[in-house]
Amino acid sequence: MRADGVFDAIVERSVFDHAQAIIATRSDRLSDQRMLELLQSILNGRGELSGMIIDEFEGCPSSSAYRSRFGSLLRAYSLVGFAPDRDFRYLETNRKLRQLYPDVIAEAVSGLEAAGGEVVQDPATDLLTINREFTASLVIMRCFHTGAGSQRWKLRLDTALKPDVTVALRMDANNVFAQDYYLLPRLDMRDAVLRLSEHNGLSIDAYRFDDLGPLYRMAARRPLRLAA
């Protein structure tokens, strides 16, 4: 979860924005080839690369400039032939999933409202209160692979907010598309952390759905006479 303005800033926003503009302008003057040449020179001199090493190098664009120009630091590293000892690809995946999260929330709210539900979204936590009757929290589960090539997902339930329903979106093997969804009621979840595999047995997969239709139907309203 991310939120703006939670802590007091170390520097004023105007100073920060001015510094970022200087960094962006400095890198804009350089071609991709020249930026990579500078990165290669750092690698040749230090034998390794990191965001801190790049930022400390005099006369070189910042690590954020490389990230902006080439999409990620890992891609810039690969273009100069550097491979970190650890596999940091999950960091890039996490960044993309954080960018995806607002769209997932917006889609869920839109679907609930289209079904006739009333939705209030907490701006600080993104907790959804539906029809003033129950709460729901949305979580994206990143797919990772074991050494044997099996797919796994890890879900940490929010024990602080205690939503009535946790809507867990399970990503596909490449973490590009939503593979399926789990609607997990708090009353039936005894563990704070769930570790999912491709098949989890009835105790977990009974809550698995191909889309969010079941969630939307929970919010649908019916005239009293028809319900009776």
Secondary structure, DSSP 8 states (H G I E B T S, - for coil): ---TTSS--SS-HHHHHHHHHHHHHHHHTS-HHHHHHHHHHHHHHHSS--HHHHHHSTTS--HHHHHHHHSSHHHHHHHTT---SS--HHHHHHHHHHHHHHHHHHHHHHHHHHTT--EEE-TTT--EEETTTEEEEEEEE-EEE-TTS-EEEEEE--TTT--SEEEEEEE-TTSSSEEEEEEEEGGG---SEEEE-S---HHHHTTEESSSHHHHHHH----HHHH-
